[in-house]
Amino acid sequence: MLRTSYRLLKPLLFSLSAETAHNRLFAALSLAPELTALVASLGADAPPPELASEVAGLPFAGPVGLAAGLDKDGVAIPVWEALGFGFIEVGTVTAHAQPGNPKPRLFRLAKDRALINRMGFNNRGSAALAARLSRLKRAGKWPKVPVGVNVGKSKVTPPGEAVEDYVTSIERLVGLADYFTVNVSSPNTPGLRDLQERSALERLLPAVSSSARDTPVFLKLSPDLAAEALAEAVDLAATLGIQGVIATNSTVTRPLAAQVGESGLRRDPGESGGLSGRPLWPLARWSIVTALEAARGRIPVIGVGGISTSEQVEELLDAGCAAVQLYTGLIFEGPGLPGRLHGELASGLHHR
């Protein structure tokens, strides 16, 4: 039912600009997320019990989760559970509410099943998200699957005060989020990726971990890091007691089809920002494998980037990933994607 409904709705959504479609859809979802979740649950199944696992002490209902970036302010959390995600990540959220970068800033590459975004962490701030999550908990509507919060640095915060900026958000959200993700890998906030350097991580990660108390903390890294830098960041995360790594984020590169085959872009669209979706897969896969080799089983690795098939999910799980996340694939494949992937994995159609 979800697939049929989305097939009918998709031409209308894709007739609008990418950000306009996103905003109108989320405006509708935010009006009655619980009702929408109820309707969505009629056409989607929860992950089969045999796919459940424990990741960093968290009970993931299935290996396919929602990546950060889609629901920045956590307005539709019940909907994501109803669609069959095994875990949910909202954000990126910052200490200060901010409008993000000037528009246009989100571009749909339909033929390539890709997006380019330079959103710039547009969100209502971590205080507003904390209030929303608190209301969900008080109302007894917290999902049965883990809900993580992806935290970034506010644009107005100087690099020298980045640690305090992250800590502010985490202190507001501790006791509400089931896990935190430290985002130092978005290409759309000036200077943010500099926080992936060893000296910066050595200051940031212990402070964040201390503020999070007993809440697991993951580190999200860029696919554009060189192998040595990526491995060093993963090793440092494990050494400093971070509970997991999420690899990867969007890329500032533009992998053209002539370079990487059918997974690449047909042409350079000439827009700056982070590329996500199908063309990211070869680079993401390389980054994920590099992260797994550096982790050496000490901490779990969650794979992200260009995933839309159960074959890809199976490949990453077999390589050693604890779980995977989706965002752009959901836009092009529709809301039935997480349920379909979990169903195919459980049925043995693509047996691990």
C-alpha positions in Angstrom: 0.0 0.0 0.0 2.8 2.4 0.9 4.6 1.8 -2.4 1.4 2.4 -4.4 0.5 5.5 -2.5 4.0 7.0 -3.0 4.0 6.1 -6.6 0.9 8.3 -7.0 2.3 11.1 -4.8 5.8 11.2 -6.1 5.1 13.0 -9.4 3.4 15.8 -7.4 6.3 16.1 -5.0 8.9 16.0 -7.7 7.1 18.7 -9.6 8.1 21.1 -6.8 11.6 22.2 -5.9 13.3 19.7 -3.5 13.1 22.0 -0.4 9.5 23.1 -1.1 8.4 19.5 -1.3 10.3 18.7 1.9 8.8 21.6 3.7 5.2 20.9 2.6 5.5 17.3 3.5 6.9 18.0 7.0 4.3 20.7 7.6 1.7 18.1 7.1 3.5 15.5 9.2 3.9 17.9 12.1 0.2 18.6 12.3 -0.6 15.1 13.4 2.4 12.8 13.6 0.7 10.2 15.7 -2.3 9.9 13.3 0.1 9.8 10.3 2.1 7.1 12.1 -1.1 5.1 12.7 -2.0 5.3 9.0 1.6 4.4 8.0 1.7 1.4 10.2 -1.3 -0.1 8.3 1.0 -0.4 5.3 4.3 -1.2 6.9 5.6 -4.0 9.2 7.9 -3.7 12.1 11.3 -5.3 11.6 11.2 -9.1 12.0 12.3 -10.1 15.5 15.2 -12.2 14.1 16.8 -9.0 12.8 17.0 -7.4 16.3 20.5 -6.8 17.7 22.3 -4.8 20.4 24.5 -1.9 19.2 26.5 0.0 21.9 24.1 -1.4 24.4 21.0 -0.1 22.5 18.3 -2.5 21.3 18.1 -1.9 17.6 14.9 -3.5 16.3 16.5 -4.0 12.9 19.7 -3.1 11.1 18.2 -0.4 8.9 17.9 3.0 10.5 16.9 6.6 9.6 19.9 8.8 9.0 20.1 12.4 10.4 19.2 15.2 8.0 15.7 14.3 7.1 13.9 15.2 10.3 16.1 17.9 11.7 13.7 19.0 14.5 12.2 15.7 15.4 8.7 16.6 14.3 7.8 13.2 12.9 9.5 10.7 15.2 6.4 8.4 15.5 6.2 8.2 11.7 9.7 6.8 11.3 9.0 4.0 13.8 5.7 3.2 12.0 7.6 2.9 8.7 9.7 0.1 10.2 13.0 1.7 10.9 15.1 -0.3 13.4 16.4 2.9 15.0 16.0 6.7 14.3 18.4 9.6 14.2 17.1 13.2 14.2 19.0 16.4 13.7 21.5 17.8 13.0 20.7 20.2 15.8 22.8 23.1 17.1 23.0 25.0 20.3 21.6 28.1 18.6 18.6 28.1 16.4 19.7 29.1 12.9 18.1 29.5 9.4 20.8 27.8 7.5 22.4 28.9 4.2 20.7 31.1 1.6 18.3 29.5 -0.8 18.3 27.6 -3.1 20.3 25.1 -1.2 18.8 21.6 -1.9 18.8 20.1 -5.4 17.3 16.9 -6.6 19.1 14.9 -9.3 16.3 12.6 -10.2 18.0 10.6 -13.0 20.9 10.0 -10.7 18.8 9.3 -7.6 20.9 11.8 -5.8 20.6 15.0 -3.8 23.0 17.9 -3.4 22.5 20.0 -0.3 24.1 23.0 1.2 21.5 23.5 3.9 23.9 24.6 6.7 22.2 23.0 9.7 18.9 24.9 9.5 17.1 24.0 12.7 15.2 25.4 15.7 18.0 24.7 18.2 18.7 22.1 20.8 16.5 23.7 23.4 13.4 23.4 21.2 14.3 19.8 20.3 14.7 19.0 24.0 11.2 20.3 24.7 9.7 18.3 21.9 11.4 15.0 23.1 10.4 15.7 26.7 6.7 16.1 25.6 6.9 12.8 23.7 8.2 11.0 26.8 5.7 12.6 29.2 2.9 11.6 26.9 4.1 8.0 26.8 4.6 8.2 23.1 8.3 7.4 23.0 9.2 4.9 20.3 10.1 1.3 21.1 13.2 1.8 18.9 16.2 3.9 19.9 16.1 7.6 19.0 19.5 9.3 18.6 20.2 13.0 18.2 22.9 14.3 15.8 24.6 17.3 17.2 26.6 19.9 15.2 28.3 23.3 15.8 26.4 26.5 15.5 27.6 28.7 12.6 27.9 31.8 14.8 30.2 29.9 17.3 33.9 30.6 16.7 36.0 27.5 16.2 37.7 28.1 19.5 34.4 27.7 21.3 33.2 24.6 19.4 33.6 22.3 22.4 31.3 24.4 24.5 28.8 24.6 21.7 28.5 20.8 21.4 28.4 20.4 25.2 25.5 22.9 25.5 23.3 20.9 23.2 24.2 17.6 24.8 23.5 18.9 28.3 20.1 20.1 27.2 19.3 16.7 25.6 20.9 14.2 28.1 18.3 11.9 29.6 16.1 12.4 26.5 18.1 11.0 23.6 19.0 7.3 23.5 22.3 8.1 21.9 24.2 11.1 20.5 26.1 11.5 17.2 28.9 14.1 17.1 28.7 15.5 13.5 32.1 16.9 12.5 31.7 16.0 8.9 29.1 18.1 7.2 30.6 20.1 4.3 28.2 23.0 4.7 29.3 24.8 7.9 32.6 26.7 7.5 35.4 25.1 9.5 33.3 22.1 10.8 35.4 19.5 9.0 38.5 20.8 10.7 37.2 19.3 13.9 38.0 15.9 12.4 41.7 16.6 13.0 43.4 14.7 15.8 44.1 17.8 18.0 40.5 18.9 17.7 39.0 15.5 18.4 41.2 15.1 21.5 39.5 18.2 23.0 36.0 17.6 21.7 35.3 13.9 22.3 36.2 13.6 26.0 34.1 16.7 26.8 31.1 15.4 24.8 31.4 11.9 26.4 31.5 13.4 29.9 28.5 15.6 29.2 26.6 12.6 27.8 27.1 10.7 31.0 25.8 7.1 30.4 24.4 7.9 27.0 26.3 6.3 24.1 28.1 8.7 21.8 28.9 8.0 18.1 31.3 10.0 15.9 30.2 10.8 12.3 33.0 11.1 9.8 33.4 12.3 6.2 33.9 10.2 3.1 36.3 12.8 1.8 39.0 12.1 4.5 42.1 10.4 3.3 42.5 6.8 4.4 45.1 7.6 7.0 43.1 10.5 8.5 39.9 8.4 8.6 41.7 5.5 10.3 43.3 7.9 12.8 39.9 9.4 13.7 38.3 6.0 14.2 41.3 4.8 16.3 41.1 7.9 18.4 37.4 7.5 18.9 37.9 3.9 20.2 40.8 5.0 22.4 38.8 7.9 24.0 35.8 5.7 24.8 33.4 6.8 22.1 30.9 4.0 21.6 30.7 3.9 17.8 31.4 5.4 14.4 29.0 6.4 11.7 30.6 6.3 8.2 29.8 8.4 6.2 28.4 11.8 5.4 27.8 13.4 2.0 30.7 14.2 -0.3 31.9 17.4 -1.9 33.3 15.4 -4.8 31.3 14.8 -7.9 31.9 11.2 -9.1 31.1 11.2 -12.8 29.9 8.1 -14.6 33.0 8.1 -16.8 35.1 7.7 -13.7 33.2 5.2 -11.6 30.7 3.6 -13.9 26.9 3.6 -13.7 26.9 4.7 -10.0 28.3 8.1 -10.9 26.6 11.3 -12.0 25.8 11.7 -15.6 27.2 15.2 -15.5 28.4 17.7 -13.0 25.3 19.8 -12.0 27.5 22.7 -11.1 26.1 23.2 -7.6 28.2 23.3 -4.4 27.3 21.3 -1.3 27.3 17.7 -0.2 26.3 14.9 -2.6 24.2 12.0 -1.3 22.4 9.1 -2.9 23.3 6.4 -5.4 26.5 8.1 -6.8 28.0 8.2 -3.3 27.9 4.4 -2.8 31.3 3.5 -4.2 33.1 6.2 -2.1 31.0 5.4 0.9 31.7 1.7 0.7 35.4 2.4 0.6 35.2 4.7 3.6 33.1 2.2 5.5 35.5 -0.6 4.9 38.4 1.7 5.9 36.6 2.5 9.1 35.9 -1.1 9.8 39.6 -2.0 9.4 40.6 0.8 11.7 38.0 -0.1 14.3 39.1 -3.8 14.5 36.0 -4.8 16.3 36.7 -2.4 19.2 33.6 -0.3 18.5 30.7 -0.7 16.2 30.6 0.9 12.8 27.3 2.1 11.2 27.4 2.3 7.4 25.7 5.2 5.5 25.9 6.4 1.9 24.0 5.6 -1.2 22.1 2.6 0.2 18.8 1.6 -1.3 19.0 -2.2 -1.8 19.1 -5.3 0.4 22.2 -6.4 -1.5 24.0 -3.3 -0.3 22.8 -3.7 3.3 23.9 -7.4 3.2 27.3 -6.4 1.9 27.9 -3.9 4.7 26.6 -6.3 7.4 28.8 -9.1 6.1 31.8 -6.7 6.0 31.2 -6.1 9.8 28.9 -3.1 10.1 26.6 -3.3 13.1 23.8 -1.5 11.2 23.1 0.9 8.3 21.2 4.2 7.8 19.2 5.7 4.9 18.1 9.1 3.9 18.3 9.9 0.2 17.2 6.4 -0.8 14.0 6.9 1.1 13.2 10.0 -1.1 13.5 8.1 -4.3 12.3 4.7 -3.3 9.5 5.8 -1.0 8.4 5.1 2.6 8.1 1.4 2.0 11.9 1.1 1.7 12.8 0.2 5.3 10.1 -2.5 5.6 11.1 -3.9 2.2 14.8 -4.1 3.1 14.1 -5.7 6.5 11.7 -8.2 4.9 14.1 -9.2 2.2 16.9 -9.7 4.7 14.7 -11.8 7.0 13.2 -13.9 4.2 16.6 -15.1 3.1 16.2 -13.5 -0.3 19.6 -12.0 0.3 20.8 -14.3 3.1 23.7 -13.1 5.2 
